[in-house]
Amino acid sequence: MRTSLNVPEEMLAEFDRTWKAEGLDSRSRALREAIQEYVESHHRLEESHGPVAATVAFDYVHEAIIEDLHEIQHDFQAEIDTTCHVHHGEWCLEVIFCQGDAEQIRSLVYRLKDFDAVGRVSVTLLRSETRSTV
């Protein structure tokens, strides 16, 4: 199936440098692998249940969402153990260390992903139980 994407030129140039450096044979192959990684990451998060510990790292435009971010952090104060925040010009990098029910952690992640001013959200599940498919 063919599809088209709107991608900033700088991002596409970096993507092309990356897949070529890895020795892949085409941009299409690299995109398929990137999509597969995204899907697998989503499934890991969706299939987790019960208590989990996780890190949630994300970058964002400070002025665009700082008030909303504070509200989210208050909404999830039972799950958030601590945060680490660094400024890089107008962008900020934040890491949230959290633990709690997997459903609550998913909700936190999806709320963060819902902002246009958030560039990327990366989740690492440090401890989780997955549903059995048996």
Rosetta constraint file for C-alpha pairs under 8 A:
AtomPair CA 7 CA 11 HARMONIC 6.71 0.50
AtomPair CA 7 CA 12 HARMONIC 6.32 0.50
AtomPair CA 8 CA 12 HARMONIC 6.33 0.50
AtomPair CA 9 CA 13 HARMONIC 6.09 0.50
AtomPair CA 10 CA 14 HARMONIC 6.24 0.50
AtomPair CA 11 CA 15 HARMONIC 6.07 0.50
AtomPair CA 12 CA 16 HARMONIC 6.09 0.50
AtomPair CA 13 CA 17 HARMONIC 6.26 0.50
AtomPair CA 14 CA 18 HARMONIC 6.11 0.50
AtomPair CA 15 CA 19 HARMONIC 6.31 0.50
AtomPair CA 16 CA 20 HARMONIC 6.10 0.50
AtomPair CA 16 CA 27 HARMONIC 6.81 0.50
AtomPair CA 17 CA 21 HARMONIC 6.02 0.50
AtomPair CA 18 CA 22 HARMONIC 6.32 0.50
AtomPair CA 19 CA 23 HARMONIC 6.41 0.50
AtomPair CA 19 CA 24 HARMONIC 5.59 0.50
AtomPair CA 19 CA 26 HARMONIC 7.69 0.50
AtomPair CA 19 CA 27 HARMONIC 7.03 0.50
AtomPair CA 19 CA 30 HARMONIC 6.00 0.50
AtomPair CA 20 CA 24 HARMONIC 5.79 0.50
AtomPair CA 20 CA 25 HARMONIC 7.48 0.50
AtomPair CA 20 CA 26 HARMONIC 7.88 0.50
AtomPair CA 24 CA 29 HARMONIC 7.05 0.50
AtomPair CA 24 CA 30 HARMONIC 6.79 0.50
AtomPair CA 25 CA 29 HARMONIC 6.95 0.50
AtomPair CA 26 CA 30 HARMONIC 6.47 0.50
AtomPair CA 27 CA 31 HARMONIC 6.08 0.50
AtomPair CA 28 CA 32 HARMONIC 6.17 0.50
AtomPair CA 29 CA 33 HARMONIC 6.31 0.50
AtomPair CA 30 CA 34 HARMONIC 6.15 0.50
AtomPair CA 31 CA 35 HARMONIC 6.04 0.50
AtomPair CA 32 CA 36 HARMONIC 6.10 0.50
AtomPair CA 33 CA 37 HARMONIC 6.20 0.50
AtomPair CA 34 CA 38 HARMONIC 6.29 0.50
AtomPair CA 35 CA 39 HARMONIC 6.19 0.50
AtomPair CA 36 CA 40 HARMONIC 6.09 0.50
AtomPair CA 37 CA 41 HARMONIC 6.08 0.50
AtomPair CA 38 CA 42 HARMONIC 6.23 0.50
AtomPair CA 39 CA 43 HARMONIC 6.21 0.50
AtomPair CA 40 CA 44 HARMONIC 6.19 0.50
AtomPair CA 41 CA 45 HARMONIC 6.42 0.50
AtomPair CA 42 CA 46 HARMONIC 6.08 0.50
AtomPair CA 43 CA 47 HARMONIC 5.76 0.50
AtomPair CA 44 CA 48 HARMONIC 6.28 0.50
AtomPair CA 44 CA 130 HARMONIC 7.97 0.50
AtomPair CA 45 CA 102 HARMONIC 7.89 0.50
AtomPair CA 45 CA 106 HARMONIC 6.75 0.50
AtomPair CA 45 CA 125 HARMONIC 7.76 0.50
AtomPair CA 46 CA 106 HARMONIC 7.34 0.50
AtomPair CA 47 CA 130 HARMONIC 5.42 0.50
AtomPair CA 47 CA 131 HARMONIC 6.01 0.50
AtomPair CA 48 CA 52 HARMONIC 7.89 0.50
AtomPair CA 48 CA 102 HARMONIC 5.92 0.50
AtomPair CA 48 CA 128 HARMONIC 5.97 0.50
AtomPair CA 48 CA 129 HARMONIC 5.57 0.50
AtomPair CA 48 CA 130 HARMONIC 4.57 0.50
AtomPair CA 48 CA 131 HARMONIC 6.70 0.50
AtomPair CA 49 CA 101 HARMONIC 6.85 0.50
AtomPair CA 49 CA 102 HARMONIC 4.91 0.50
AtomPair CA 49 CA 103 HARMONIC 6.77 0.50
AtomPair CA 49 CA 128 HARMONIC 6.83 0.50
AtomPair CA 49 CA 129 HARMONIC 5.68 0.50
AtomPair CA 49 CA 130 HARMONIC 5.97 0.50
AtomPair CA 49 CA 131 HARMONIC 6.94 0.50
AtomPair CA 50 CA 100 HARMONIC 7.88 0.50
AtomPair CA 50 CA 101 HARMONIC 5.18 0.50
AtomPair CA 50 CA 102 HARMONIC 5.60 0.50
AtomPair CA 50 CA 103 HARMONIC 7.87 0.50
AtomPair CA 50 CA 128 HARMONIC 7.14 0.50
AtomPair CA 50 CA 129 HARMONIC 6.42 0.50
AtomPair CA 51 CA 99 HARMONIC 7.11 0.50
AtomPair CA 51 CA 100 HARMONIC 5.19 0.50
AtomPair CA 51 CA 101 HARMONIC 4.47 0.50
AtomPair CA 51 CA 102 HARMONIC 5.91 0.50
AtomPair CA 51 CA 127 HARMONIC 7.87 0.50
AtomPair CA 51 CA 128 HARMONIC 6.48 0.50
AtomPair CA 51 CA 129 HARMONIC 7.55 0.50
AtomPair CA 52 CA 99 HARMONIC 5.50 0.50
AtomPair CA 52 CA 100 HARMONIC 5.58 0.50
AtomPair CA 52 CA 101 HARMONIC 6.05 0.50
AtomPair CA 52 CA 102 HARMONIC 5.69 0.50
AtomPair CA 52 CA 125 HARMONIC 6.91 0.50
AtomPair CA 52 CA 126 HARMONIC 7.10 0.50
AtomPair CA 52 CA 127 HARMONIC 5.11 0.50
AtomPair CA 52 CA 128 HARMONIC 4.71 0.50
AtomPair CA 52 CA 129 HARMONIC 7.53 0.50
AtomPair CA 53 CA 97 HARMONIC 7.73 0.50
AtomPair CA 53 CA 98 HARMONIC 5.80 0.50
AtomPair CA 53 CA 99 HARMONIC 4.17 0.50
AtomPair CA 53 CA 100 HARMONIC 6.66 0.50
AtomPair CA 53 CA 125 HARMONIC 6.08 0.50
AtomPair CA 53 CA 126 HARMONIC 5.28 0.50
AtomPair CA 53 CA 127 HARMONIC 5.24 0.50
AtomPair CA 53 CA 128 HARMONIC 7.08 0.50
AtomPair CA 54 CA 97 HARMONIC 6.10 0.50
AtomPair CA 54 CA 98 HARMONIC 5.44 0.50
AtomPair CA 54 CA 99 HARMONIC 6.14 0.50
AtomPair CA 54 CA 123 HARMONIC 6.89 0.50
AtomPair CA 54 CA 124 HARMONIC 5.46 0.50
AtomPair CA 54 CA 125 HARMONIC 4.41 0.50
AtomPair CA 54 CA 126 HARMONIC 5.16 0.50
AtomPair CA 54 CA 127 HARMONIC 7.11 0.50
AtomPair CA 55 CA 95 HARMONIC 6.60 0.50
AtomPair CA 55 CA 96 HARMONIC 5.58 0.50
AtomPair CA 55 CA 97 HARMONIC 4.71 0.50
AtomPair CA 55 CA 98 HARMONIC 6.25 0.50
AtomPair CA 55 CA 123 HARMONIC 5.80 0.50
AtomPair CA 55 CA 124 HARMONIC 5.26 0.50
AtomPair CA 55 CA 125 HARMONIC 6.70 0.50
AtomPair CA 55 CA 126 HARMONIC 7.54 0.50
AtomPair CA 56 CA 95 HARMONIC 5.56 0.50
AtomPair CA 56 CA 96 HARMONIC 5.07 0.50
AtomPair CA 56 CA 97 HARMONIC 6.64 0.50
AtomPair CA 56 CA 98 HARMONIC 7.83 0.50
AtomPair CA 56 CA 109 HARMONIC 7.36 0.50
AtomPair CA 56 CA 121 HARMONIC 6.78 0.50
AtomPair CA 56 CA 122 HARMONIC 5.72 0.50
AtomPair CA 56 CA 123 HARMONIC 4.62 0.50
AtomPair CA 56 CA 124 HARMONIC 6.58 0.50
AtomPair CA 57 CA 93 HARMONIC 7.33 0.50
AtomPair CA 57 CA 94 HARMONIC 5.69 0.50
AtomPair CA 57 CA 95 HARMONIC 4.25 0.50
AtomPair CA 57 CA 96 HARMONIC 6.33 0.50
AtomPair CA 57 CA 121 HARMONIC 5.74 0.50
AtomPair CA 57 CA 122 HARMONIC 5.16 0.50
AtomPair CA 57 CA 123 HARMONIC 6.49 0.50
AtomPair CA 58 CA 93 HARMONIC 5.89 0.50
AtomPair CA 58 CA 94 HARMONIC 5.52 0.50
AtomPair CA 58 CA 95 HARMONIC 6.52 0.50
AtomPair CA 58 CA 118 HARMONIC 6.97 0.50
AtomPair CA 58 CA 119 HARMONIC 7.05 0.50
AtomPair CA 58 CA 120 HARMONIC 5.41 0.50
AtomPair CA 58 CA 121 HARMONIC 4.42 0.50
AtomPair CA 58 CA 122 HARMONIC 6.25 0.50
AtomPair CA 59 CA 91 HARMONIC 6.72 0.50
AtomPair CA 59 CA 92 HARMONIC 5.47 0.50
AtomPair CA 59 CA 93 HARMONIC 4.42 0.50
AtomPair CA 59 CA 94 HARMONIC 6.23 0.50
AtomPair CA 59 CA 118 HARMONIC 5.71 0.50
AtomPair CA 59 CA 119 HARMONIC 5.44 0.50
AtomPair CA 59 CA 120 HARMONIC 5.97 0.50
AtomPair CA 59 CA 121 HARMONIC 7.17 0.50
AtomPair CA 60 CA 65 HARMONIC 7.68 0.50
AtomPair CA 60 CA 91 HARMONIC 5.47 0.50
AtomPair CA 60 CA 92 HARMONIC 5.43 0.50
AtomPair CA 60 CA 93 HARMONIC 6.71 0.50
AtomPair CA 60 CA 117 HARMONIC 5.40 0.50
AtomPair CA 60 CA 118 HARMONIC 4.17 0.50
AtomPair CA 60 CA 119 HARMONIC 5.62 0.50
AtomPair CA 60 CA 120 HARMONIC 7.85 0.50
AtomPair CA 61 CA 65 HARMONIC 6.86 0.50
AtomPair CA 61 CA 90 HARMONIC 5.75 0.50
AtomPair CA 61 CA 91 HARMONIC 4.57 0.50
AtomPair CA 61 CA 92 HARMONIC 6.30 0.50
AtomPair CA 61 CA 117 HARMONIC 5.40 0.50
AtomPair CA 61 CA 118 HARMONIC 6.68 0.50
AtomPair CA 62 CA 66 HARMONIC 5.59 0.50
AtomPair CA 62 CA 90 HARMONIC 5.97 0.50
AtomPair CA 62 CA 91 HARMONIC 5.75 0.50
AtomPair CA 62 CA 92 HARMONIC 5.93 0.50
AtomPair CA 63 CA 90 HARMONIC 7.49 0.50
AtomPair CA 64 CA 117 HARMONIC 6.24 0.50
AtomPair CA 65 CA 69 HARMONIC 5.89 0.50
AtomPair CA 65 CA 115 HARMONIC 7.85 0.50
AtomPair CA 65 CA 117 HARMONIC 6.75 0.50
AtomPair CA 66 CA 70 HARMONIC 6.24 0.50
AtomPair CA 67 CA 71 HARMONIC 6.44 0.50
AtomPair CA 68 CA 72 HARMONIC 6.27 0.50
AtomPair CA 69 CA 73 HARMONIC 6.15 0.50
AtomPair CA 70 CA 74 HARMONIC 6.24 0.50
AtomPair CA 71 CA 75 HARMONIC 6.18 0.50
AtomPair CA 72 CA 76 HARMONIC 6.26 0.50
AtomPair CA 72 CA 108 HARMONIC 7.63 0.50
AtomPair CA 72 CA 111 HARMONIC 7.80 0.50
AtomPair CA 73 CA 77 HARMONIC 5.79 0.50
AtomPair CA 73 CA 80 HARMONIC 7.37 0.50
AtomPair CA 76 CA 80 HARMONIC 6.15 0.50
AtomPair CA 76 CA 104 HARMONIC 7.96 0.50
AtomPair CA 76 CA 108 HARMONIC 7.13 0.50
AtomPair CA 77 CA 81 HARMONIC 7.60 0.50
AtomPair CA 78 CA 100 HARMONIC 7.75 0.50
AtomPair CA 79 CA 98 HARMONIC 5.30 0.50
AtomPair CA 79 CA 99 HARMONIC 5.13 0.50
AtomPair CA 79 CA 100 HARMONIC 5.20 0.50
AtomPair CA 79 CA 104 HARMONIC 7.59 0.50
AtomPair CA 79 CA 105 HARMONIC 7.40 0.50
AtomPair CA 80 CA 96 HARMONIC 6.67 0.50
AtomPair CA 80 CA 97 HARMONIC 6.05 0.50
AtomPair CA 80 CA 98 HARMONIC 4.28 0.50
AtomPair CA 80 CA 99 HARMONIC 6.54 0.50
AtomPair CA 81 CA 96 HARMONIC 7.58 0.50
AtomPair CA 81 CA 97 HARMONIC 5.58 0.50
AtomPair CA 81 CA 98 HARMONIC 5.08 0.50
AtomPair CA 81 CA 99 HARMONIC 7.07 0.50
AtomPair CA 82 CA 96 HARMONIC 6.06 0.50
AtomPair CA 82 CA 97 HARMONIC 5.40 0.50
AtomPair CA 82 CA 98 HARMONIC 7.06 0.50
AtomPair CA 83 CA 94 HARMONIC 6.87 0.50
AtomPair CA 83 CA 95 HARMONIC 5.55 0.50
AtomPair CA 83 CA 96 HARMONIC 4.44 0.50
AtomPair CA 83 CA 97 HARMONIC 6.06 0.50
AtomPair CA 84 CA 94 HARMONIC 5.54 0.50
AtomPair CA 84 CA 95 HARMONIC 5.13 0.50
AtomPair CA 84 CA 96 HARMONIC 6.56 0.50
AtomPair CA 85 CA 92 HARMONIC 7.01 0.50
AtomPair CA 85 CA 93 HARMONIC 5.82 0.50
AtomPair CA 85 CA 94 HARMONIC 4.44 0.50
AtomPair CA 85 CA 95 HARMONIC 6.60 0.50
AtomPair CA 86 CA 92 HARMONIC 5.63 0.50
AtomPair CA 86 CA 93 HARMONIC 5.29 0.50
AtomPair CA 86 CA 94 HARMONIC 6.45 0.50
AtomPair CA 87 CA 91 HARMONIC 6.24 0.50
AtomPair CA 87 CA 92 HARMONIC 4.48 0.50
AtomPair CA 87 CA 93 HARMONIC 6.50 0.50
AtomPair CA 88 CA 92 HARMONIC 5.50 0.50
AtomPair CA 88 CA 93 HARMONIC 7.47 0.50
AtomPair CA 98 CA 105 HARMONIC 7.77 0.50
AtomPair CA 99 CA 105 HARMONIC 7.50 0.50
AtomPair CA 100 CA 104 HARMONIC 6.79 0.50
AtomPair CA 100 CA 105 HARMONIC 6.78 0.50
AtomPair CA 101 CA 105 HARMONIC 6.51 0.50
AtomPair CA 102 CA 106 HARMONIC 6.08 0.50
AtomPair CA 102 CA 128 HARMONIC 7.82 0.50
AtomPair CA 103 CA 107 HARMONIC 6.22 0.50
AtomPair CA 104 CA 108 HARMONIC 6.25 0.50
AtomPair CA 105 CA 109 HARMONIC 6.25 0.50
AtomPair CA 106 CA 110 HARMONIC 6.13 0.50
AtomPair CA 107 CA 111 HARMONIC 6.13 0.50
AtomPair CA 108 CA 112 HARMONIC 6.39 0.50
AtomPair CA 109 CA 113 HARMONIC 6.25 0.50
AtomPair CA 109 CA 121 HARMONIC 7.34 0.50
AtomPair CA 109 CA 123 HARMONIC 7.79 0.50
AtomPair CA 110 CA 114 HARMONIC 6.22 0.50
AtomPair CA 111 CA 115 HARMONIC 7.53 0.50
AtomPair CA 112 CA 118 HARMONIC 7.11 0.50
AtomPair CA 112 CA 121 HARMONIC 7.29 0.50
AtomPair CA 113 CA 118 HARMONIC 6.67 0.50
AtomPair CA 113 CA 120 HARMONIC 7.36 0.50
AtomPair CA 113 CA 121 HARMONIC 6.40 0.50
AtomPair CA 114 CA 118 HARMONIC 7.95 0.50
